[in-house]
Amino acid sequence: MEEMSRNLVPPKNIMSTLKDRDPNNKTTAKQLYNLSHRLKLKMRASMTEMQHLSKRLVETGYFFKHRTVVADGSEHVQDIFFAHPKSISLFNSFPTVLLMDSTYKTNKYKMPLFEIVGFTSTGRSFNVGFAWLTNEREDNFTWALEQCVSLLRNEDVRPKVIVTDRDLALMNAVSEVFPTSAAMVCRFHVKKNVSSKMKEIVKIKNGENEKQTDVWDQITDAFNDVLESPTEKEYADNVMVFRELCARWPKFLRYVEETVLDTDKERVVNAWVDQHMHMGNHTTNRAESCHGVLKGYLKDGNGDLVKGWEAINKMLISQFTEVQGEFGRSMSVVEHRYDDDPLYAFLFYKISRKAMDHIYDEANRVEECGMDSKKCGCVMRRTYGLPCACLIAKKIKNNKPIRLDEIHPQWKKLCFEDEPAPGDVADDYDCLAEWKAIQERLKTADVSVKNDIRNQLRLIAYPETTSVKPPLQKAKTKGARKKKSVRVTRSTSRDKSRWEHVDDHIAATQASQSKPTKSKPSTSQTVPEVPKELVISTLTPAPPAPPEIPFINHMPKFMHPFIEDIIDVEGDGYCGYRVVALHQKGNQQDYELIRLNMERELRLHKESYVELFDTERYKYVTDALFPPPRRSKHAFATKDKWFTFPDMGYVVATHFQRVVVQLSNMERCGASRTCFPLCGKPPSDTSDLDSKIICIGALADHFVLVRLKVGCPIPPTAHQWKNSCSEEAAEWEPMFLDRMQKFGELLTLERAGDDLVTIGKGSKDDPLEL
């Protein structure tokens, strides 16, 4: 039972094994759990968590370093890095390419586990080192990478290529610690990010003779062509095709240019990355695969660091066994397709089978490109360090085999790098001079210095005596128990990425649209049939608005499909100004700044506004913007200080150069109207007009902020604007005429629908003349 518990066998499987051996065995599950608990206590004894971890790392020969932070008068571990001795040996044998990524849910402290991954000559991935970090900041990554560099025995050897995802902190740390290494960005993540953004932005409007999925496929293929461009010239041509294809969606095109083409093309496009020896690694998939293998050993995401390390150690033991097995197969097995080919005569049992496969595939290109280096491209030679097609063609023509010196050393190593035996320590590691210096200092130092030196030497000799405490956990808040308690999960499964949520949403939407809805026959009283002459063929009922949107019923019904959200603000009499502040500043508490801006606008352009209103109305609006005397912090504004429309709508529109819309279906709140700026030219770029609209929802004695969807209809222009606007400001209205026309049509149809309902409610005793 103890042996199975140490090997992470679940209690239910232990129970099954005991029952198979002895059906009369009376052991219960409770006894198994008690045994597991006693085993943990026995192994840890009186040691703290960090002492136990240090002891286990020393016993197994790990390289490990940690740094601390002082909090609450105690030292707590901040970051910890560790690497298995065989991992260090593999890293020194195969340092050409590194892949880096973080995984989560590995410990109860919620510390991300930063994994550094390499791969052998046989193509097998291996873990170089691990680091538990308190934060994923540049400083944390830099410290971990510095520990990784210290694992290299040759100071002149550095990785040629490092692949990461688009984590800016990690990318900055890589460029600082590995300045001579080529940094690449994971192509898989780039494609998925662009795909999710495309599915959010690229929409086909009704009436266009195109299928949504076909357009997405065209854009995806065009973007893949951009990434796979073999030369800079082809890259420029493919970018032009991509831009023409996405010209209808400038927001999406701008996203791709700002996040990929303008910033990371040298890290992700073939024309640039194929100048480096990446050996086929364009993504961080190897690191992601190592995450998945580790999660198979780590069943509990809420264990301590010792439990996490034990799972990592067991995974590494299996990993090294697989690596050794691959080495053995390459040194003992040769495929029959190479037997009678003199091209491979010098390569048998000298290079890995993976390298042989790459050379075989490249030899199949000889008929296509021959000895022409331009057709060949020599990508295999640059990126893999193996003979390319044009070189193989020359070998075949001259009947000569491939030489070993034409193969990169990465492919010729088929064993772990030899380490010096414990008794064969090199002279470089002799520390007798340092030890003599320490002894001399001990003779002359005072007691406090001697104690400090002794404590440091004790930590080196006995790491398990450390006084460092585990990482700080988030403090539990005081107060009453919350109504909604979140259940703590022990799962180690990763959370879905953003692109996965987008794909799920798209799939669910398409599935719901593909299911036809059957209307149930009504059992209620039938409505008298309306003559066909009164039925308007273009009248289609708008779909009901989502119930979670507040105040939606206070808006016109035909506008419900065009409302994305309605946001309430504090109802203290300044709600109208709060709505403008929330839209412009992102914070409704900045409403006083909005009032000051409006008052300044009125004061600087007094003549224009007196002409627009009249002297009396101008004075009323100006007085409304002055703060009341002796105003308390929680006082409500009197009615003479309220936001009024459309007069204050003109002021906001002109000062902020925005289109201010009031939306309401209540007659006493005022009609739905639009206020354009009185002066100032509209923007030349018409692709982002929706960001210029401030929509204010008018309720009974209250205002709310209405978020409208892209391309939504807007109400007609307020009457006074045309008579008071400047010539350049007159250009605002034509840019929205189609939207205002659509608003009018929908309003007419809704009123016609109300009339039809009224007709349906008529009776034979009270006929209507039509």
SVG drawing of the C-alpha trace seen along z (x, -y; Angstrom):
<svg xmlns="http://www.w3.org/2000/svg" viewBox="-73 -88 117 102">
<polyline fill="none" stroke="black" stroke-width="0.4" points="0.0,0.0 2.8,-2.4 4.6,-1.6 1.4,-2.3 0.8,-5.5 4.3,-6.8 3.6,-6.1 0.5,-8.3 -1.9,-5.4 -5.4,-6.6 -7.0,-5.0 -9.8,-3.4 -7.2,-1.6 -5.3,-0.5 -8.5,0.9 -9.2,2.8 -5.6,4.3 -6.0,5.5 -9.4,7.1 -8.0,8.9 -5.2,10.4 -7.5,11.3 -11.3,11.1 -11.7,11.4 -9.6,8.3 -11.4,6.0 -9.5,2.8 -11.7,-0.3 -11.3,-3.5 -10.9,-5.4 -8.0,-3.3 -6.3,-4.0 -6.7,-7.7 -5.4,-7.5 -2.4,-5.6 -1.7,-8.2 -1.8,-10.9 0.5,-9.1 2.9,-8.5 3.1,-12.2 3.7,-13.0 6.4,-10.3 8.2,-11.7 8.0,-15.3 8.5,-14.7 9.0,-18.1 10.3,-19.9 8.5,-22.8 7.3,-22.7 10.4,-24.6 12.7,-22.5 11.2,-19.3 11.4,-20.6 15.0,-21.6 15.9,-18.2 14.2,-16.3 16.0,-18.4 19.3,-17.8 18.7,-14.0 17.9,-13.7 20.8,-15.9 18.7,-18.7 20.2,-22.1 18.0,-24.7 18.0,-28.3 15.4,-30.5 15.0,-34.2 13.0,-35.6 11.0,-38.6 10.5,-39.9 6.9,-40.2 5.4,-40.4 8.9,-40.2 9.6,-36.8 11.4,-35.7 9.0,-34.1 10.1,-32.4 9.4,-34.6 10.6,-32.5 12.2,-29.0 14.1,-27.4 15.1,-23.8 16.5,-21.4 17.2,-17.6 20.8,-16.6 19.9,-14.6 17.9,-17.6 21.1,-19.7 23.0,-17.0 20.5,-17.0 20.4,-20.8 24.2,-20.9 23.9,-18.3 21.0,-19.9 21.0,-23.7 20.0,-24.8 16.3,-25.5 14.4,-26.4 10.6,-26.7 9.1,-28.5 5.6,-28.7 3.8,-28.8 1.1,-26.6 -1.3,-27.0 -3.2,-25.1 -0.2,-23.2 -0.1,-24.4 -2.3,-25.9 -0.4,-29.2 -1.6,-29.8 2.0,-30.3 2.5,-29.9 4.9,-27.1 7.3,-28.4 8.6,-25.5 11.7,-25.6 11.6,-22.9 14.2,-21.6 14.3,-18.6 16.8,-15.9 18.3,-14.6 15.4,-12.1 12.8,-14.8 11.8,-13.9 10.9,-16.8 12.5,-17.2 12.2,-19.7 15.3,-21.8 14.1,-23.4 11.1,-24.6 10.4,-27.8 7.5,-28.6 7.1,-32.4 5.0,-34.7 4.3,-37.0 4.7,-36.8 6.6,-40.0 9.8,-40.8 11.8,-40.8 10.6,-37.3 11.2,-35.9 14.7,-37.5 15.7,-35.9 14.5,-32.4 16.3,-32.7 19.5,-33.8 19.4,-30.5 18.8,-28.6 21.9,-30.2 24.0,-29.1 23.2,-25.5 25.3,-25.7 28.9,-24.4 30.3,-26.3 30.0,-30.0 30.2,-30.5 27.2,-28.2 23.8,-29.9 20.5,-28.8 20.2,-29.9 16.4,-30.2 13.9,-30.7 10.2,-30.3 7.6,-31.9 4.0,-33.1 3.3,-36.8 3.9,-37.6 5.6,-40.9 7.3,-40.5 8.8,-37.1 9.8,-38.5 11.6,-41.4 13.3,-39.0 14.5,-36.8 16.0,-39.7 17.9,-40.8 19.2,-37.4 19.8,-35.9 20.7,-38.9 22.3,-36.7 19.4,-34.3 16.7,-34.7 13.3,-35.3 10.3,-33.7 6.6,-34.0 4.3,-31.0 2.6,-30.9 -0.3,-28.8 -1.3,-31.5 -0.9,-34.2 -3.3,-32.4 -5.8,-31.7 -5.8,-35.3 -6.3,-36.6 -9.1,-34.0 -11.0,-35.0 -10.8,-38.7 -11.9,-38.0 -15.0,-36.1 -15.9,-39.0 -15.4,-41.8 -15.9,-40.4 -19.6,-40.2 -21.5,-39.9 -24.4,-42.3 -27.9,-41.1 -28.3,-41.3 -24.7,-40.5 -24.4,-37.4 -21.7,-35.8 -21.6,-33.1 -20.1,-34.1 -17.9,-30.9 -16.6,-31.3 -15.4,-34.9 -13.7,-33.7 -12.0,-30.9 -10.7,-33.3 -9.3,-35.7 -7.7,-32.7 -6.1,-31.4 -4.8,-34.9 -3.3,-35.4 -1.7,-31.9 -0.1,-32.9 1.3,-36.0 2.9,-34.0 4.3,-31.4 5.8,-33.8 9.3,-32.4 10.8,-35.8 10.3,-39.4 9.0,-40.1 6.3,-37.4 5.5,-38.7 4.8,-42.2 2.6,-40.8 0.6,-38.6 0.2,-41.5 -1.3,-43.6 -3.8,-40.8 -4.7,-40.4 -5.3,-44.2 -7.5,-44.3 -9.5,-41.4 -10.0,-43.0 -10.6,-46.6 -14.3,-46.3 -13.3,-45.7 -10.7,-48.4 -10.9,-47.7 -9.8,-44.1 -7.1,-45.1 -5.8,-47.6 -5.7,-44.9 -3.6,-42.5 -1.2,-45.3 -0.7,-46.6 -0.3,-43.2 1.4,-41.1 2.6,-42.7 4.1,-45.9 5.6,-44.4 6.2,-40.7 6.8,-39.9 10.5,-39.1 9.4,-36.7 6.7,-34.8 6.9,-35.2 8.9,-32.5 10.9,-35.1 12.6,-36.1 12.4,-33.1 13.8,-30.7 17.1,-32.6 17.6,-31.0 18.1,-27.3 14.7,-26.7 14.7,-23.0 11.0,-23.1 9.8,-24.7 7.4,-27.5 5.1,-27.0 5.3,-26.3 3.4,-23.1 6.2,-21.1 5.9,-23.1 2.1,-22.8 2.5,-19.0 4.8,-18.9 2.1,-20.8 -0.4,-18.1 1.9,-15.2 2.6,-16.9 -1.0,-17.3 -1.4,-13.6 0.9,-13.0 -0.4,-16.0 -3.9,-15.1 -4.5,-17.8 -4.2,-21.5 -4.3,-22.5 -1.3,-20.7 1.8,-22.2 5.1,-22.7 6.5,-19.4 3.5,-17.5 4.0,-19.5 7.7,-18.6 7.1,-14.9 4.8,-14.8 7.4,-16.6 10.1,-14.2 8.1,-11.2 7.3,-12.7 11.0,-13.4 12.0,-9.8 9.6,-8.5 10.7,-11.2 14.4,-10.2 13.5,-6.5 11.8,-7.4 14.7,-9.6 17.2,-6.8 15.0,-4.4 14.9,-6.7 18.7,-6.9 19.0,-3.1 16.7,-2.7 18.7,-5.2 22.0,-3.3 20.6,0.1 17.8,-0.1 17.9,-1.2 14.9,-1.2 15.1,0.9 14.6,-2.0 18.2,-3.1 19.9,0.3 20.9,0.1 21.3,-3.7 25.0,-4.8 23.8,-8.3 23.4,-7.3 26.4,-5.0 28.3,-7.2 25.2,-8.0 24.1,-4.6 24.0,-4.5 25.8,-7.9 22.8,-10.2 19.3,-10.0 16.5,-8.3 14.7,-11.6 17.5,-13.3 17.5,-10.4 13.8,-11.0 14.4,-14.7 17.1,-13.9 15.0,-11.3 12.1,-13.8 14.5,-16.4 15.9,-13.9 12.4,-13.5 12.6,-17.2 15.6,-16.6 13.5,-15.8 11.6,-19.1 14.5,-21.5 17.6,-19.6 20.9,-21.4 19.3,-24.9 19.8,-26.6 17.1,-29.2 14.5,-26.6 15.8,-24.7 15.8,-27.7 18.3,-25.8 15.8,-26.1 16.7,-22.7 20.4,-23.7 19.7,-26.9 16.9,-25.9 17.7,-22.2 21.5,-22.0 21.0,-19.1 21.8,-18.8 19.3,-20.5 17.9,-19.3 20.4,-21.0 23.4,-19.6 21.8,-16.1 21.4,-16.4 25.1,-17.1 25.9,-14.1 23.6,-11.8 25.2,-13.1 28.7,-12.4 27.7,-9.2 29.1,-10.4 27.6,-9.8 26.6,-12.5 29.5,-13.2 29.1,-13.5 30.7,-17.0 27.7,-18.2 25.3,-17.3 24.7,-19.7 26.0,-18.4 22.5,-18.4 21.6,-15.3 24.8,-13.4 24.4,-13.2 22.7,-9.9 23.4,-9.9 23.4,-12.0 26.4,-14.2 29.0,-12.6 29.3,-14.2 32.5,-14.1 32.4,-11.4 32.1,-12.5 35.9,-11.8 37.1,-13.3 36.5,-16.9 38.1,-19.3 40.7,-21.8 38.3,-24.7 36.0,-23.6 38.8,-23.7 37.7,-26.1 40.6,-25.6 41.7,-29.2 38.2,-30.5 38.1,-28.1 41.4,-29.4 40.2,-33.0 37.1,-32.2 39.2,-30.6 41.5,-33.6 38.5,-35.9 37.0,-33.9 40.2,-34.4 39.9,-38.2 36.1,-38.7 33.9,-39.5 31.2,-37.2 28.4,-38.6 30.3,-38.2 31.3,-34.7 27.7,-33.8 26.7,-35.2 29.4,-33.2 28.5,-30.0 24.8,-30.4 25.5,-30.9 27.8,-27.8 25.2,-25.9 22.6,-26.7 25.0,-25.5 25.8,-22.3 22.4,-21.6 19.7,-23.3 17.0,-21.5 17.6,-23.8 16.3,-26.9 14.0,-29.2 12.4,-30.5 8.6,-30.2 6.3,-29.3 4.8,-32.0 2.3,-34.3 -1.3,-33.4 -4.1,-35.8 -5.5,-36.8 -9.1,-35.9 -11.4,-38.9 -13.3,-39.4 -17.0,-40.0 -20.1,-37.9 -20.1,-34.9 -20.9,-35.8 -24.1,-34.5 -22.4,-33.2 -19.5,-30.9 -17.2,-29.7 -16.4,-26.0 -12.6,-25.3 -11.8,-23.0 -8.9,-20.6 -8.8,-20.2 -5.5,-20.8 -7.2,-21.3 -6.4,-24.6 -9.0,-27.3 -10.1,-27.9 -8.4,-30.5 -10.2,-33.4 -10.3,-32.0 -11.9,-28.8 -14.7,-30.8 -15.2,-32.6 -15.3,-29.4 -17.8,-27.9 -20.0,-31.0 -19.9,-30.9 -20.7,-27.2 -23.6,-27.6 -25.0,-30.6 -24.9,-28.6 -26.5,-25.6 -29.3,-27.7 -29.9,-29.4 -29.9,-26.1 -32.8,-24.7 -36.2,-25.7 -38.6,-26.9 -42.2,-25.6 -44.9,-27.9 -47.4,-26.3 -51.1,-26.7 -52.8,-29.3 -55.7,-28.2 -56.7,-31.7 -59.6,-33.7 -58.9,-34.3 -58.4,-37.9 -60.7,-39.0 -59.0,-38.7 -57.5,-42.0 -58.1,-42.7 -55.1,-42.0 -55.0,-45.5 -54.0,-46.7 -51.1,-44.3 -47.8,-45.9 -45.5,-43.2 -42.3,-44.8 -43.5,-44.8 -41.5,-42.2 -41.7,-42.1 -38.4,-42.9 -36.9,-40.1 -37.4,-40.6 -34.5,-42.2 -32.5,-40.1 -34.1,-40.2 -30.8,-41.0 -30.6,-44.5 -32.1,-47.0 -34.6,-49.7 -34.9,-48.2 -38.7,-48.6 -38.3,-52.4 -36.8,-52.5 -38.6,-52.3 -39.4,-48.6 -38.0,-48.8 -34.6,-49.9 -34.3,-46.9 -32.3,-44.8 -29.8,-47.6 -29.2,-48.2 -26.1,-46.3 -26.4,-47.4 -27.9,-50.1 -25.8,-51.3 -27.4,-53.0 -25.8,-55.9 -26.3,-57.5 -29.7,-59.3 -28.7,-62.4 -30.0,-65.0 -26.7,-65.1 -27.4,-61.8 -27.3,-63.5 -23.8,-64.8 -22.8,-61.5 -23.8,-59.7 -21.6,-62.0 -18.7,-61.6 -19.1,-57.8 -18.9,-57.8 -16.1,-60.4 -14.0,-59.7 -15.0,-56.2 -16.0,-57.3 -19.3,-58.9 -17.6,-60.6 -16.0,-63.0 -19.4,-64.7 -18.2,-68.0 -15.5,-68.2 -18.1,-67.8 -20.1,-70.6 -17.1,-72.9 -16.3,-72.1 -19.9,-72.8 -19.9,-76.1 -16.6,-77.1 -18.1,-76.3 -21.1,-78.5 -19.0,-81.3 -16.5,-81.3 -19.2,-81.2 -21.9,-83.2 -23.0,-85.0 -23.6,-81.7 -25.6,-80.2 -27.7,-83.3 -28.6,-83.2 -29.4,-79.5 -31.6,-79.8 -32.5,-83.3 -31.2,-85.5 -33.5,-84.1 -32.9,-80.5 -29.2,-81.0 -29.2,-82.4 -31.2,-79.4 -28.7,-76.9 -25.7,-78.9 -27.1,-79.1 -27.8,-75.4 -24.1,-74.7 -23.0,-76.8 -22.6,-74.9 -25.2,-75.6 -24.1,-77.5 -23.4,-75.4 -23.8,-72.1 -23.4,-69.1 -21.6,-66.0 -24.8,-63.8 -27.3,-66.5 -29.6,-66.0 -29.5,-68.6 -32.5,-70.8 -34.5,-70.7 -33.0,-73.9 -29.6,-72.1 -30.7,-69.1 -29.5,-68.2 -31.9,-69.4 -32.3,-68.2 -31.8,-69.4 -30.2,-72.6 -27.4,-71.0 -27.1,-68.3 -25.9,-71.0 -23.3,-72.1 -22.0,-68.6 -21.9,-67.8 -20.0,-71.0 -17.5,-70.9 -16.6,-67.2 -17.3,-66.9 -19.7,-64.1 -23.2,-63.2 -25.5,-63.3 -28.6,-61.2 -31.6,-61.1 -33.6,-57.9 -37.0,-57.5 -40.5,-56.1 -42.1,-58.3 -43.7,-61.5 -43.2,-63.5 -39.4,-62.8 -39.2,-64.4 -39.0,-63.0 -36.0,-61.0 -33.7,-63.5 -30.1,-63.9 -27.8,-66.9 -24.8,-67.5 -21.9,-69.9 -22.6,-73.5 -19.1,-74.0 -16.2,-71.8 -15.7,-69.5 -16.7,-65.8 -13.9,-63.2 -12.5,-62.3 -12.4,-58.6 -16.0,-57.4 -15.1,-53.8 -15.5,-54.6 -18.5,-56.9 -20.1,-54.8 -17.5,-55.8 -18.6,-59.4 -22.2,-58.7 -23.2,-59.5 -26.7,-57.9 -28.6,-59.2 -31.6,-57.2 -34.4,-59.4 -36.5,-57.8 -39.0,-59.5 -36.8,-62.1 -33.6,-60.1 -31.0,-59.5 -29.0,-56.3 -26.2,-55.5 -27.3,-53.4 -24.6,-51.4 -25.7,-51.1 -24.5,-48.5 -22.5,-49.3 -24.5,-50.7 -27.6,-51.3 -30.4,-53.8 -30.5,-57.2 -33.4,-59.7 -33.8,-62.7 -31.9,-66.0 -33.1,-68.5 -35.0,-71.3 -32.8,-74.3 -29.5,-72.8 -29.9,-73.5 -30.5,-77.2 -27.5,-77.7 -24.7,-75.4 -21.7,-76.6 -20.9,-75.6 -18.3,-73.0 -20.5,-71.6 -23.3,-71.1 -21.4,-68.1 -22.2,-66.1 -25.8,-65.3 -25.3,-63.8 -23.0,-61.2 -25.9,-59.8 -28.8,-60.4 -29.2,-56.7 -29.4,-55.9 -32.0,-58.6 -34.0,-57.4 -33.9,-53.8 -35.1,-55.1 -38.0,-56.9 -39.0,-53.8 -38.9,-51.5 -40.9,-54.1 -43.6,-54.2 -43.8,-50.4 -44.1,-50.2 -46.9,-52.7 -48.6,-50.8 -48.3,-47.6 -49.9,-49.3 -52.8,-50.4 -53.3,-46.9 -53.5,-45.7 -56.1,-48.4 -58.1,-47.3 -57.9,-43.6 -59.5,-44.7 -62.6,-46.2 -66.0,-44.5 -68.9,-44.0 -71.0,-46.3 -68.6,-49.2 -67.4,-48.9 -64.6,-50.9 -64.8,-52.6 -61.6,-52.0"/>
</svg>
